[in-house]
Amino acid sequence: MTTPAFGRFFLPGPTDVHPEVLAAMQRPMIGHRSSAMEALLQGVAPRLAALCRASRPVLVGTTSATGFMELAVRNGIRRRALSLVNGAFSERFAKLVRAAGKECVRLDVPLGCAVEPDMLRDALRRTPVDAVTVVHSETSTGVLQDVAGLAAVAREFDDVLVLVDAVTSLAGSPVEPDAWGLDFAFTGSQKALALPPGLALGVASQRMLERAKTLPDRGLYFDLVAFEEATRKFQPTNTPAVSLLYALETQLARIEREGGIEARWRRHDAMRQRVETWSEERGVAFLPREGRRSWTVSCLKLREGQSAKAVVSGLKEEGWTIGSGYGALKDSTIRIGHMGDHTVGTLEQLLALLGGLLS
Ligand SMILES: *Cc1c(COP(=O)(O)O)cnc(C)c1O
């Protein structure tokens, strides 16, 4: 089997990992209580802060993103949360609330739609809760929600924490935990950060930390209080995925070389815009409306008689990978994960092939 060239793997996670990042993982092991580990964690801390636009410590966990979703729920919800559900990942967030023994009130909107700030205000007036769970970029439908607006509404109410899954937004489009007042925002390594899977990053507000201290069932692996304390000392809580930390270190340096997080956002915005122009020219419809489209994953509707399965396998034959739809939209939509280290140039080639298959 020949390995295809970098830049053709447009799955909406895991996404393509640059050869330089893969190579970084071949370095020998270091002890997790060694001074080398401390130096590594101390070295990445300022770059992580710049990446996450956060003044508070960025937690790095050895877990897939769902682990930090669990951390959010166990440390951020006292009794009852309102879960905004507009797709598969926001549904998972809601299920996790119940699985952790908390009450969950759902606010559902149809697939392809976003929960708008006014809807949240109405729901919070009707139902007192102590936290809201929200997915910023709903990868199953390609919808980008107005998290800044939603968080501002939550702030109108007393003591409502905002817990944000930023898995396919952070590192690909603006996420501003400090400026927007997010109480916990998290991502996973294999999406817009373009690392192999296995790490999660997260930032908690002071309010979240104070609340966590009052909650008895935080568990051990995802105890926010202990996690923050260790992070401040540049210590891992347990044995971390050392090789992935090497990859993270390398990727943060690459992001800096590109011109920092804002340059990375601009590249993702350009990719989103390229798909938009292409889809208009081709008469291919997006699932989400304009203004609510993710910068990292484009979800396109197929016409009657077209099948996602056929389109995906047609591209596969040419050596390219995209995602089919998710759940109920499996065969009626396709998803292009233009995130991480992808460029407008390779996206252009992909769209040319896709155009041929859809015509
Ligand atoms: C991929 C994804 C997740 C789940 O991530 P895992 O790393 O598989 O746990 C959660 N939320 C969103 C929005 C995602 O795209």
PDBQT file of the ligand as one rigid body, heavy atoms in Angstrom, charges set to zero:
ROOT
HETATM    1  C1  LIG A 401     -14.967  15.031  17.139  1.00  0.00    +0.000 C 
HETATM    2  C2  LIG A 401     -15.849  15.802  18.037  1.00  0.00    +0.000 A 
HETATM    3  C3  LIG A 401     -16.080  15.421  19.370  1.00  0.00    +0.000 A 
HETATM    4  C4  LIG A 401     -15.599  14.140  19.964  1.00  0.00    +0.000 C 
HETATM    5  O1  LIG A 401     -14.263  14.029  19.980  1.00  0.00    +0.000 OA
HETATM    6  P1  LIG A 401     -13.500  12.700  20.442  1.00  0.00    +0.000 P 
HETATM    7  O2  LIG A 401     -12.102  13.204  20.352  1.00  0.00    +0.000 OA
HETATM    8  O3  LIG A 401     -13.835  11.638  19.474  1.00  0.00    +0.000 OA
HETATM    9  O4  LIG A 401     -13.910  12.381  21.822  1.00  0.00    +0.000 OA
HETATM   10  C5  LIG A 401     -16.865  16.237  20.151  1.00  0.00    +0.000 A 
HETATM   11  N1  LIG A 401     -17.407  17.363  19.665  1.00  0.00    +0.000 NA
HETATM   12  C6  LIG A 401     -17.231  17.745  18.383  1.00  0.00    +0.000 A 
HETATM   13  C7  LIG A 401     -17.884  19.000  17.909  1.00  0.00    +0.000 C 
HETATM   14  C8  LIG A 401     -16.439  16.985  17.536  1.00  0.00    +0.000 A 
HETATM   15  O5  LIG A 401     -16.270  17.370  16.264  1.00  0.00    +0.000 OA
ENDROOT
TORSDOF 0
